[in-house]
Amino acid sequence: ADADAPRRPRVKAVRLELGTLEESGTGRLARLAGRTPVLAVAGRVAVEQRGKPRGLRDARLELAWVDPATGAVREVPVEVARGGGALRFTATAPLPEAPAALRLRLLWRAFAWQRELRPAG
């Protein structure tokens, strides 16, 4: 193996803490005013590692709507802050016209993790 190649992270666990996952602009008055319905999402993805912890500088979070019927993916811009072994994220995603799942994905070197985000209820 190449000594300069990035090593695979030794991830023990990934924990998702959702602080916000709420729709707005979906009511009758918002529709009359012409507001686009959106979903606000914010949270924290904490990565527990085995052995010596590695920084998350090259880790990426992706957020996307996924159409369950076609598999089509529509990326959602997400803001990410790193620190303390975690990635904090915020995004505002316009709600899709057709039913779709909101997928959060962590990509870090040769490691991938994902979850579908759903509002409670």
Disulfide bonds with the S-S distance in Angstrom:
none
